[in-house]
Amino acid sequence: MVICLSSKELAEFICEHTYGLWRPQKAWRKPIYITDAEGVYLYDDTGKQYLDFSSQLMCSNLGHKNKALINAIIEQTQKLQYISPMFACEIRAKATESLLKVMPENLRKIFYSTSGSEANETAVRIVRLYNASKGKYKIISRYSSYHGTTAAANTLTGDWRRWFAEHVSTIPGVVYAPDAYCYRCPFKLKHPECGIQCAEYVDYIIKNEGNVAAVIVEPVVGTNGVIVPPKEYLPRLREITDENDVFLIADEVMCGWGRTGKMFAIEHWSVKPDILTTAKGCTGAYMPLGITATNSRIAEYFEENIFVHGHTYTAHPITLAPLPVAIEEYRRLIDSGHVQRVGSYLASRLSELWENHKCIGDIRGLGLFWAIEIVKNRRTKKPFNTKMDKASMKQLMVDKISNELMMRGVYLYGVVSHFIIAPPLIINEQQIDEGIDALDEALKIADKEVEE
């Protein structure tokens, strides 16, 4: 029995019989065996402590072992473990009431699933069902985007992970637009003289593609670099979609739930989407829950037309159980000013790294959601690695630095040529110092290979 195995043997058993993600399986042979987690820390089988400086996969926003969340799950398990979504139950009403209080006020009807991928899959189905009689089905996404792994969500994804699955899992009618990525502007222009061409080009695509049903964007791009758009971008995108009778979908799977200092990132620009999708931090990652919220116009359409969608685990009572409590925790952290205060402190510490390391090309972010992009040459912005390097499974500079950080007791998520600094919202200044001080040392690895 596995219970008799050592931690090393258990890790080997896991690698032999379960799949590692986004890699050849031979490259997943020695995962660190985690035995415990509490607050902002993880602990391995030797008792070593690691600061969780990226909230795992940018989802453990409330840290580990939050008693209120755990108790909510236990209480619901004792009360009602599962009921078909065709029935009503108390926790579904309670969770929905809590959610409507923090959602953009125009979003009034919810579909519950179990992941961000499913939430985005649902959004695609909704806009295509709504527009079926008009013949509109195309969705505009962006190249620096990640929207999930199911067929529609993977097709919407702009990054390298889409390349490997297009021939086995894809949908027709997805078009990609340029990113609002000022550091590497696809038009090679400077803001604000650029006239936000990245947004204007979306208008060009809509008018020339025809049959466009929706535009989907992460208000602040997540995995692909924590790209914060210029202040004019999202308001202009909202104007463009309104002018062309196209839905605007905000993917807040990663950038939502207090991560940027507001409940949802899109609030920074006072823009109201037609659909908002979210997951990850909505339960603090204590339960798998996906959320697709729609406006009244969409809700009214399905009063007379069949909503052709559903899952066995739609609105599963136990997945919903931590949502009301998590929302209260987020409101407390935001309303008290904690996220804004420690976010400002994190920003100041990151600016110090810029002064100390020639390998840093750009630092960008909001609240407790930041990226450090490393480059081989600051002047030319030449990266250490490219998407093709990642796709070929070459060891990247970010991998070397991440490995060094783990040796120093800090977990930090690296992607191609940047790191995502997104600690749990409960972090304090001393713990931020712990992470930044370790990163300060680890970045010296890249500094040695900088081209002058």
C-alpha positions in Angstrom: 0.0 0.0 0.0 1.2 3.5 -0.8 0.7 4.5 2.8 3.8 2.5 3.7 6.0 4.2 1.2 8.5 7.0 2.0 7.9 10.5 0.7 10.5 9.9 -2.1 8.8 6.7 -3.1 5.4 8.4 -3.0 6.6 11.1 -5.3 8.0 8.4 -7.7 4.6 6.6 -7.6 2.8 9.8 -8.4 5.1 10.5 -11.4 4.7 7.0 -12.7 0.9 6.8 -12.5 -0.3 10.4 -12.9 0.4 13.0 -15.6 2.6 16.0 -15.1 1.4 19.2 -16.8 2.7 21.0 -19.8 5.8 18.8 -20.3 7.1 15.5 -21.6 6.6 13.1 -18.7 10.3 12.2 -18.4 10.8 15.9 -17.4 8.6 15.4 -14.3 10.6 13.0 -12.1 11.5 14.8 -8.9 8.7 17.0 -7.7 9.1 18.4 -4.3 6.9 16.5 -1.9 4.7 19.0 0.1 3.3 17.8 3.4 1.7 21.0 4.8 0.8 24.6 4.1 -0.3 27.4 6.3 -0.6 31.2 5.8 1.9 32.2 3.1 4.1 29.2 3.6 4.5 25.7 2.2 6.4 22.8 4.0 8.1 19.8 2.4 8.8 16.4 3.8 12.0 17.5 5.4 10.2 20.3 7.2 11.8 23.0 5.0 9.7 26.2 4.7 8.9 27.9 1.4 7.4 31.4 1.0 4.5 31.1 -1.5 5.3 34.2 -3.5 3.0 33.4 -6.4 0.0 32.0 -4.6 0.6 28.6 -6.2 -0.9 29.0 -9.7 -2.0 32.6 -8.8 -5.1 31.2 -7.0 -4.4 30.8 -3.3 -5.2 34.4 -2.8 -6.3 34.0 0.9 -3.3 31.8 1.8 -3.5 28.4 3.3 -5.5 27.0 6.3 -8.0 29.8 6.4 -10.3 28.5 9.2 -13.4 30.4 8.0 -13.2 28.8 4.6 -12.5 25.3 6.0 -15.4 25.5 8.4 -17.8 26.6 5.6 -16.8 23.6 3.6 -17.2 21.2 6.6 -20.6 22.7 7.5 -21.9 22.3 3.9 -20.6 18.7 3.7 -22.5 17.9 6.8 -25.7 19.5 5.5 -26.0 18.7 1.8 -23.1 17.2 -0.1 -24.6 17.1 -3.6 -27.9 17.8 -5.3 -28.7 18.0 -9.0 -28.5 21.5 -10.5 -32.2 21.2 -11.5 -33.0 21.6 -7.8 -32.7 24.7 -5.6 -30.8 24.8 -2.3 -29.8 27.3 0.3 -26.1 27.6 -0.5 -26.8 28.3 -4.1 -29.0 31.3 -3.1 -26.5 32.4 -0.5 -23.5 32.2 -2.8 -25.3 34.0 -5.6 -26.5 36.8 -3.3 -23.0 37.4 -2.1 -21.6 37.3 -5.6 -24.1 39.8 -7.0 -23.1 42.3 -4.3 -19.6 42.5 -5.6 -20.0 41.9 -9.4 -20.3 44.9 -11.8 -23.9 46.0 -11.3 -25.0 45.2 -14.8 -24.2 41.5 -14.4 -27.2 39.8 -13.0 -27.3 36.1 -14.0 -24.7 33.5 -13.1 -23.7 30.1 -14.4 -21.5 28.0 -12.1 -19.0 25.4 -13.3 -15.8 24.1 -11.8 -12.9 25.9 -13.5 -11.8 29.0 -15.4 -11.6 26.9 -18.6 -15.2 25.9 -18.2 -16.2 29.5 -17.3 -14.7 30.7 -20.6 -16.2 27.7 -22.5 -19.6 28.8 -21.2 -19.1 32.4 -22.3 -18.3 31.3 -25.8 -21.4 29.1 -26.0 -23.6 31.8 -24.6 -22.5 34.5 -27.1 -22.8 32.0 -30.0 -26.2 30.8 -29.0 -27.4 34.4 -28.6 -26.1 35.4 -32.0 -27.0 32.2 -33.9 -29.9 33.8 -35.8 -27.6 36.7 -36.9 -24.9 34.3 -38.1 -22.4 35.9 -35.8 -20.0 33.5 -34.2 -16.4 34.8 -34.4 -14.5 35.6 -31.2 -11.5 38.0 -31.1 -8.9 37.2 -28.5 -5.2 38.3 -28.2 -1.8 36.7 -28.6 -0.6 37.3 -25.1 -3.5 35.6 -23.5 -4.4 32.4 -21.6 -8.0 31.4 -21.3 -7.9 27.6 -20.5 -7.4 24.1 -21.8 -10.8 22.9 -23.0 -11.5 23.1 -26.7 -12.9 26.7 -26.9 -10.8 28.0 -24.1 -7.6 26.6 -25.6 -8.5 28.0 -29.0 -9.0 31.4 -27.4 -5.5 31.1 -25.8 -2.8 33.0 -27.6 0.3 31.6 -26.0 2.5 28.6 -27.0 0.3 26.1 -25.3 -2.3 26.4 -28.0 0.2 25.4 -30.7 0.4 21.8 -29.5 -3.4 21.2 -29.2 -4.8 22.9 -32.3 -4.9 19.7 -34.3 -6.7 17.8 -31.6 -8.9 20.3 -29.7 -10.0 23.5 -31.4 -13.0 25.4 -32.5 -13.5 27.5 -35.7 -13.9 31.3 -35.8 -11.3 32.6 -33.3 -9.2 35.6 -34.5 -6.2 37.1 -32.6 -5.6 40.8 -32.1 -2.4 42.6 -31.0 -1.8 43.1 -27.3 -1.8 46.3 -25.2 1.8 45.5 -24.4 3.6 48.8 -24.2 7.0 47.4 -23.3 7.0 45.4 -26.5 4.4 47.3 -28.6 3.5 45.3 -31.7 3.3 48.5 -33.6 6.6 49.8 -32.3 5.0 53.0 -31.1 5.3 54.9 -27.9 2.4 55.7 -25.6 0.6 58.1 -25.6 1.5 59.1 -29.1 0.4 55.7 -30.3 -3.3 56.6 -30.2 -3.8 53.1 -28.7 -3.5 51.4 -32.1 -3.8 48.0 -30.3 -7.5 48.9 -29.5 -8.2 50.6 -32.9 -6.9 47.5 -34.7 -9.7 45.5 -32.9 -12.2 47.8 -34.6 -10.5 47.1 -38.0 -10.7 43.3 -37.4 -14.4 43.5 -36.5 -15.2 45.4 -39.6 -13.2 43.3 -41.9 -13.8 39.8 -40.5 -17.5 40.1 -40.3 -19.7 37.9 -38.1 -17.9 38.8 -34.9 -19.9 38.0 -31.8 -17.5 38.9 -29.0 -14.1 40.2 -27.9 -12.5 38.5 -24.9 -9.7 40.1 -22.9 -8.0 39.7 -19.6 -8.3 43.2 -18.2 -4.8 42.7 -16.8 -3.1 39.9 -18.6 -2.1 37.1 -16.2 0.2 34.2 -17.0 1.6 36.0 -20.1 3.2 38.8 -18.2 0.9 40.8 -15.9 0.4 43.3 -18.8 -1.4 46.4 -17.5 -3.1 48.3 -20.4 -2.9 52.0 -21.0 -5.7 53.9 -19.2 -7.4 54.6 -22.5 -7.4 51.0 -23.8 -10.4 49.3 -22.0 -12.7 52.3 -22.2 -12.0 52.5 -26.0 -12.5 48.8 -26.4 -15.8 49.1 -24.7 -16.8 51.9 -27.2 -15.6 49.8 -30.1 -17.6 46.7 -29.1 -20.7 48.9 -28.4 -20.4 50.6 -31.8 -20.2 47.2 -33.6 -22.8 45.4 -31.5 -20.3 43.0 -30.2 -20.1 41.5 -26.7 -17.2 42.3 -24.4 -16.0 39.4 -22.2 -13.7 40.1 -19.3 -11.7 37.1 -18.2 -11.0 37.8 -14.5 -10.0 34.2 -13.7 -6.5 35.3 -12.5 -6.7 39.1 -12.1 -9.9 39.1 -10.1 -10.6 38.8 -6.4 -8.6 41.6 -4.9 -5.4 40.7 -6.8 -5.0 44.2 -8.2 -6.4 46.1 -5.2 -10.0 46.0 -6.4 -12.4 43.1 -6.3 -12.1 42.9 -10.1 -9.4 44.4 -12.2 -11.8 46.0 -14.7 -13.0 48.3 -12.0 -9.8 50.3 -12.4 -11.1 51.6 -15.7 -14.8 51.9 -14.7 -15.8 49.6 -17.6 -18.7 47.2 -17.5 -18.3 44.0 -19.5 -21.3 42.1 -21.0 -19.9 38.9 -19.5 -17.4 38.3 -16.7 -15.7 35.0 -16.2 -13.7 34.0 -13.1 -12.5 31.1 -11.0 -9.2 30.5 -9.2 -9.3 32.9 -6.2 -13.1 33.0 -6.0 -13.0 30.3 -3.3 -9.3 31.0 -2.4 -8.6 27.8 -4.3 -10.2 25.8 -1.4 -12.7 24.4 -3.9 -12.8 24.2 -7.7 -15.4 26.8 -8.9 -15.9 28.6 -12.2 -18.3 31.6 -12.6 -19.8 33.1 -15.8 -21.8 36.2 -15.1 -23.9 37.8 -17.8 -25.8 41.0 -18.3 -29.6 41.3 -18.3 -29.8 41.5 -22.1 -28.3 38.1 -22.4 -30.4 36.7 -19.5 -33.6 38.0 -21.1 -32.7 36.3 -24.4 -32.7 32.9 -22.7 -36.1 33.5 -21.2 -37.6 32.4 -24.5 -34.7 30.5 -26.0 -33.2 27.2 -24.8 -30.0 27.5 -22.7 -28.3 24.5 -24.2 -25.6 24.0 -21.6 -25.0 22.2 -18.3 -22.8 20.0 -16.1 -23.4 17.3 -13.5 -21.5 19.5 -11.1 -23.1 22.8 -12.0 -23.6 24.8 -8.8 -22.3 21.9 -6.7 -23.1 22.7 -3.1 -19.6 22.0 -1.7 -17.9 24.1 -4.4 -20.2 27.0 -3.6 -19.8 26.7 0.2 -16.6 28.8 0.6 -17.7 31.5 -1.9 -19.7 33.8 0.5 -17.0 33.5 3.2 -14.2 34.2 0.7 -16.0 37.3 -0.6 -16.2 38.6 3.0 -12.5 38.0 3.4 -11.7 39.8 0.2 -13.9 42.8 1.2 -12.2 43.0 4.6 -8.7 42.9 3.0 -9.6 45.5 0.4 -11.8 47.8 2.5 -9.2 47.9 5.3 -6.6 49.1 2.8 -4.3 46.2 3.5 -4.0 45.1 -0.1 -3.3 48.6 -1.2 -0.7 49.2 1.6 1.3 46.0 1.1 0.9 46.4 -2.7 2.6 49.8 -2.5 5.3 48.3 -0.3 5.9 45.5 -2.8 6.1 48.1 -5.7 8.7 50.0 -3.8 10.8 46.9 -3.1 10.6 45.9 -6.8 11.8 49.3 -7.9 14.9 48.7 -5.8 15.6 45.5 -7.8 15.5 47.5 -11.0 18.4 49.6 -9.7 20.4 46.6 -8.7 20.0 44.3 -11.7 20.9 44.9 -15.3 18.9 41.8 -16.3 15.6 43.4 -15.5 13.9 44.9 -18.5 10.5 45.8 -17.2 8.6 45.8 -13.9 4.8 46.2 -14.1 1.7 45.5 -12.1 -1.1 46.6 -9.8 -1.8 45.8 -6.2 -0.3 42.4 -5.4 0.0 41.4 -9.0 3.3 42.1 -10.6 5.7 40.8 -13.2 9.5 41.2 -13.6 10.6 40.7 -17.2 14.2 39.8 -17.6 16.3 40.6 -20.7 19.8 39.9 -22.0 20.1 43.5 -23.2 18.1 46.4 -21.7 18.7 48.7 -24.6 17.5 46.3 -27.3 15.1 44.4 -25.0 16.6 41.1 -26.2 15.0 38.3 -24.1 17.0 35.5 -22.6 14.4 33.0 -24.1 11.5 32.9 -26.5 8.2 31.1 -26.7 9.9 28.6 -29.1 12.5 27.9 -26.4 9.6 27.1 -24.0 7.8 25.0 -26.6 10.9 22.9 -27.2 11.4 22.4 -23.5 14.7 24.0 -23.4 15.9 25.1 -19.9 15.1 28.7 -19.5 16.8 31.4 -17.5 13.7 31.8 -15.5 14.0 28.1 -14.6 17.5 28.6 -13.3 16.4 31.5 -11.2 13.3 29.7 -9.9 15.4 26.7 -8.9 17.8 29.0 -7.0 14.9 30.6 -5.3 13.5 27.2 -4.1 16.9 26.5 -2.6 16.5 29.8 -0.8 13.0 28.9 0.4 10.9 30.9 -2.0 8.4 29.6 -4.6 8.1 32.0 -7.6 6.3 31.2 -10.9 8.4 31.9 -14.0 7.1 31.9 -17.6 9.4 32.1 -20.6 11.1 35.4 -19.7 9.2 36.8 -16.7 8.2 36.0 -13.2 4.7 36.5 -11.7 4.9 38.0 -8.2 1.4 37.4 -6.8 1.6 36.5 -3.1 -1.4 35.7 -1.0 -3.3 38.9 -0.1 -2.7 38.2 3.6 1.1 38.8 3.2 2.8 41.4 5.3 5.8 43.7 4.7 8.3 41.4 6.5 7.3 38.5 4.4 7.6 40.6 1.2 11.1 41.5 2.3 11.8 37.8 2.7 10.8 37.1 -0.9 12.4 40.2 -2.5 15.7 39.7 -0.6 15.9 36.1 -2.0 15.0 37.3 -5.5 17.7 40.0 -5.2 20.3 37.3 -4.8 18.9 34.8 -7.3 18.8 37.5 -10.1 22.6 37.6 -10.0 22.5 34.4 -12.1 21.0 36.3 -15.0 23.1 39.4 -14.4 26.2 37.3 -15.3 24.9 36.7 -18.8 23.7 40.2 -19.6 25.1 41.7 -22.8 26.5 45.2 -22.3 
